[in-house]
């Protein structure tokens, strides 16, 4: 389990003026997994993540810390068949929580991008909270192990998250040798890109960032 609590800071005035809290709490139990998740988009990077897989905990924690999102996530799964169901369902529920927390997506910047290094690894992530789910993911991790996870599950996590968050996601590892560094750089880049995309823009308060007037697909 990864847990981080940071000192409380004053919330920026642009968030105080937004009367609707951008938070979501979801729970789901299926024949394969049981997951509860709470997301606060206007948080301070606090997290409490417990999935049973240390590297999956690490991935979600990186998203929280570097995106300044508060995330509480607890998950259990049918681990006898491997990590696939758990990783997929954690991504699904996390994506749904982000989408619900965004609400009507008024006043956000909508798009964000980040290029993040980690030693020899370099990752680029671009997101558009467009309401139209689409993912192009090239991790360079297929056929490799990332600690206790197969590399293809890192890509599947990103794709499932983007689908359920209803966002356009382009994620790519540009350089790297260590599978751990590649995956962690991707998560940090996703966090920074999301942070920019969901940030409230004081110049566009309550405006829907689209010429259509809606981001509902």
N, C-alpha and C positions, 0 to 999 in steps of 0.2 A: 504494500500500500504506500502510495506517495501522498504526503500531506504538507501543505504550506500555508501559513497564516502570516499576513504582513500587517504592519501598523496601519491603523485607520487614518485616512487622509480626507481633507475636505473635498466634496464632490464638486466638479466644475459647474458654474452657474448655468451653462447651456443644458446640462442634464437636469438640474433642479427645475428648470422651466418646463421641461418635458414631463407632463403630469402622469403619463402612463409608464409604469415601471417596465423596463425591458427585461423581464425575467420569465422563465418557464420551468415548470416541474412536471415530469412525466414518469409514468411507471408502466411496465409491460411484463407480463409473464406468459411464456409459451411453453410448448413441450420441450424446447431446447435451451431457453435461457430465461433468467429473471433479472430485470434491470430497472434501476431507479436513477434518475438524473435531474439535477437542478442547474440551470445556467442563468447567470446574471451578466448581460452584455456590458454593463456599466460598472464592472467590479474593479478589483485591484490586483488581480492575479492570484487570488487564494484558491486552493484546490484541496480536495480530499477524494482520492481516486483509489478504488479497490476492485480489481477485476479478477484477481487470481493469477494474472500474468504480469510479471514485473516490467517487461518492456512495453506492453500495452498501457500499463499505468503511466510509464514514462512519456509515451507519446501524447496522451491526453493531458498530462501535467504540463508539458511544453506548450501546448495550445493555450492552456489557461494562463500560464505565467507570462508568456511573451505577447499574448493578445490582451492582457489585463482583463480577462474574463474570470469570474468566480464560478468554479465548476465543482459540484459534488456528484460523484458517480459511483455507484456500487452495482456489481454485476456478478452473477453466477451462471455457469453453463454446464452442458453435458460434455465435460472434458475428456471422457473416455473415447470420444470419436475425434479428438483433436481440438485445435483452437479456432477453426474456421467459423463455427456458429457464434462463438462468443465475440470474436473480433468484428464480424459482420453486424451483429445486433447492437453492439456498443456504438458502432459508427452510425447505424440507422437511428438509434435513439438520440444520440448527440446531435445529429443533423436535424431531426425533428424538433428538438428543443431550441436550437438556434433559429430555425424558421419561425417557431411560435413566438419566441422572444422578440423577434424583429417586428411582429405585428403587421401594421399597414405600411411599413418601410418608409414612412414620411420623414423627411429631413436628413436622411443618411447620405453619405458620399457615394454609396452603391458599389463602386469599383475600387480595388486596391491591388497592389502588387508588392513583392519583396524578393530580394536576392540575398540569401543568407549563407555565410561560410561557416564551416566547422572544421578547423584544421585543413586537411587536404580536400575536403568535400565542399561542394558549392551547389546550392539548390535554388531554383526559381519557381515562385508560385504567383499566379494571377487569378483573381476572383472577381466575379460580377454577381451581385445579389439581385439577379434579374427576374427571378420567378420561373426561369426556364432551366431545369436541371440538365447539365451536360458536363462530362468530365473527359479530359485528355491527360493521361497520367503515364509518365515514363520514368520509373524509379531506378532502372538499371539493377534491380535487386532480384529479378526472376532467377530461380535456380540457386539462390543463396539463402543462408540462414542469417537472421538478425537476432542475435541472442537465442531466445527460445521460439521465435516466430519465423515461419518461412517468408522469404522476401515478397512473394506474390500477395501475401496478406496485407502488407503495408500499402500496396497499390489498391487492393480491394477495399481497404479501410477508407482511403481517400475518395474513391469512386462512390462508395455507399453513402459517405457523409455528404458529398456534393448533391447526390440525387435527392436525399431526404431534406437537405437544407434548401433545396430548390435554387441552386446557384450554378453558375458556369465556373468551372475550375480547370485551370491548366497548371500542371505540376510536373517539374522535370529536374532530374539531377544532372547538372552540367559537368561536374567533375567529382572524383572521389575514388577511394580504394576501400576504406572500411565500411562494411554494410551498416554498422551502428551509426557512424557519422553521416552517411547518406540519409538514412531514415530520420535521424534527429534533425538534420538541417532542413529536411522537407517539412517536418512538423513546426519548426520555428518559423520557417518562411510562410507557412499557412497561417500561423498565428498573427504574424505582422501584417500580412495581406488582409486578413479578416478584420483586424483592428482598424485599419484605414477605411475599409469598405463600410463597416457598420457605424463608424463614428458620426455623431450628429454634427452637421455643418451649420454653423451660426448664420451663414449667408443664405441658407435655403430652408429655414425653419418651417416645418409642416408641409413642405413641398414634396411631391412624389417625383423622384429623379428620373423622369421619362417623358418624352414628348407625347406618349399615348395617354398620360395621366393615370396610368396604373401599371403595376408590376405583377399583376395576377395573370401570368403567362400571356 
